[in-house]
Amino acid sequence: MTPFETVETDEMIAACNGSGGALGHPLVYLNLAPAGRVECPYCSRLFVNPAMARPGAGAVGYSGVATPAAQALDAAPDSDRPPPRQP
């Protein structure tokens, strides 16, 4: 299947919201590693980092997505996190 749109970026993480508005989708962050390319699971936009894209990297597909809330948790310092729950 041909991607609906190809977006070139110099970054390793791409943010996609499907162009917002009524036709958009939730904001997702897409990881371009290791192939240097990733397809948005919502709108099928293909994000490519030309410096990293490997020729013949195989099928273009979903390699990682995180919601804004998950990104915030990853960025929080350990001292702000509650202790792990004990079984």
PyMOL commands that set and color helices and strands:
alter all, ss='L'
color gray80, all
select helices_A, chain A and resi 21-23+68-75+78-80
alter helices_A, ss='H'
color red, helices_A
select strands_A, chain A and resi 5-8+13-16+28-31+37-39+45-48+65-66
alter strands_A, ss='S'
color yellow, strands_A
deselect
rebuild
show_as cartoon
